Amino acid sequence: MSATYRVTGMSCGGCSKSVTSAIQEITPGAKVEVNLEAKAVTVEGADEAQVRQAVDAAGFGFEGRV
C-alpha cells in the first residue's frame, strides 16, 4: 500500500534524489515517487514514521499525509 506525504523545501532534481535516497536508506526496497510541482512524495513499503525520519534527516520539511 502506498501513501503520499507533503514535503517542503524540494525544488530540483537533486532534492528529489536526496529524499529518495534517504527513504531507501532507512527502508531498502521502498518505492519512492517524488512530485516536485506538488511538493509531494508517494512511498510504498515504508510507514509514516520511517518517511518522516528520512525526510527530516535529508533536511526537508515533513508535513504529513496529503
C-alpha positions in Angstrom: 0.0 0.0 0.0 1.3 3.4 -0.9 0.8 6.8 0.9 1.5 10.3 -0.3 3.1 12.9 2.0 3.7 16.7 1.7 7.4 17.5 1.8 8.5 21.1 1.7 11.8 22.6 0.6 12.2 20.4 -2.6 12.9 22.4 -5.7 15.1 20.4 -8.1 16.2 17.0 -9.2 18.9 17.0 -6.6 16.3 17.4 -3.9 14.3 14.6 -5.4 17.3 12.3 -5.4 18.2 13.3 -1.8 14.7 12.5 -0.5 14.5 9.2 -2.5 18.0 8.1 -1.2 17.2 9.0 2.4 13.9 7.0 2.4 15.6 4.0 0.6 18.5 4.1 3.1 16.1 3.7 6.0 13.8 1.3 4.2 15.7 -0.6 1.5 13.3 -1.7 -1.3 10.8 1.1 -0.7 9.3 2.5 -3.9 9.5 6.3 -4.0 8.0 8.8 -6.4 8.7 12.5 -6.0 6.4 15.2 -7.5 8.3 18.4 -7.2 5.5 20.5 -8.5 3.1 19.2 -5.9 5.8 19.1 -3.2 4.7 15.5 -2.5 6.3 12.1 -2.1 4.5 8.9 -2.7 6.0 5.9 -0.9 5.3 2.2 -1.0 7.0 -0.1 1.5 7.7 2.4 4.4 5.5 3.6 7.2 4.9 7.3 8.0 7.4 7.3 10.9 10.1 6.0 8.6 9.3 8.5 5.9 9.3 11.4 8.5 12.7 10.2 9.8 14.2 10.1 6.3 12.8 13.4 5.2 14.0 15.1 8.4 17.5 13.5 8.0 17.7 14.8 4.4 16.9 18.4 5.7 13.4 18.8 4.2 10.1 19.6 5.9 7.7 16.8 6.5 4.0 17.9 6.7 2.2 14.6 6.9 -0.2 12.8 4.6 -1.7 14.6 1.6 
